[in-house]
Amino acid sequence: MTRIFFYILIIAITVSCKNNVIVYNDPIPKHDSLRINSKIVNEERVINIWTPPNYDNSDDSLPVLYMPDGGIKEDFPHIANTLDTLIKQNKIPRIILVGIENTERRRDLIGPTEVEYDLKHMPNAGGANNFRAFIKNELFPLINQQYRTTSKKAIIGESAAGLFVIETFILDPNMFDYFIAMDPALWFNEQYLVKNFDTLTKDNIYKDNKLWFAGSNATDISPFTKELEQKLKDNRSELVWKYKNKPNEKHNTIFRATKETALIWTLNQEK
């Protein structure tokens, strides 16, 4: 496939997804909202926090699931509602959800690139390192200060947020214990993360980490999630991971179609 044809395909898929937007009316769960003036990303950020049933009536410290795309008009409500259901069904342990509302999504969730197509369509790309530093150095301490937390942390994301999850898994594996990525946009920067996976992770230690990721039928993503699967198969590390190939799911359906399976496998202690 030539590069020109590949980019035309990406544009066609993007247009198709916009023309087939699925509208959900998720109930907004009871939650807290905080504002943090970040010196790292140089702006105020809105943070939404959901605590599980009986949190206020106990002294338990809990792990935390962090989520980009975590605004009330983004993915926060449906993930919070799913966690609530799974906890009540005793399918996952109790956990706190922290959603980070977007300001400039294509800046914060995407790393640097020199690829012409990327720069044309995502001119503000390249802020992922700053966003990661904001989460680690400003948001983690705030959440730990205001909520009863353990040291265990997870992150979940889809599409560009899934790319951020995989990039963090590769570049800073000790930042989180558990990583969940649906349809990560691994095509970005000419598949840099997948192509250079072995080199980028050669010094990483994944002894206590878990990675769960899935790929839909999106033709600009599926080949690269499968390639990442093969890279992981060839890797000899102690990493515990699972890949779900979902050819019957579309890019705009895979998050909701796989979230329960992903959360149950990832958040339980069994490997």
ABEGO torsion letter per residue (X at the ends): XBAAAAAAAAAAAAAAAAAABBBBBBBBBBBBBBBBBBAAAGBBBBBBBBBBBGAAABABBBBBBBBBGABAABAAAAAAAAAAAAAAAGABBBBBBBBBBBABAAAAABBBBABAAAAAABAABGAAAAAAAAAAAAAAAAAAAABBBBABBBBBBBEAAAAAAAAAAAABAAABABBBBBGBBAABGGGAAAAAAAAAAAABBAAABBBBBBBBABAAAAAAAAAAAAAAAABABABBBBBBBBAABBAAAAAAAAAAAAAAAAABABX
